[in-house]
């Protein structure tokens, strides 16, 4: 299944969502966020969207945030 097939677009706001449902508990979400495959997903999303917003759990924010810098776009100065 492709990402395009699972993205849901709100008909009123036209915002696109990629819902994630975990079937089991993931002990180390930072491993998932830091994976090369995740970077590929974000690169693909950037090709189609102006903004990509990630809603991270507040319980694991320090670990997850530290695992995600490679997903952001470098800003020009």
Secondary structure, DSSP 8 states (H G I E B T S, - for coil): --HHHH-EE-TTT--EE-----SS--S-HHHHHTSHHHHHHHHHHHHH-S-------GGGHHHHHHT-GGGS-----
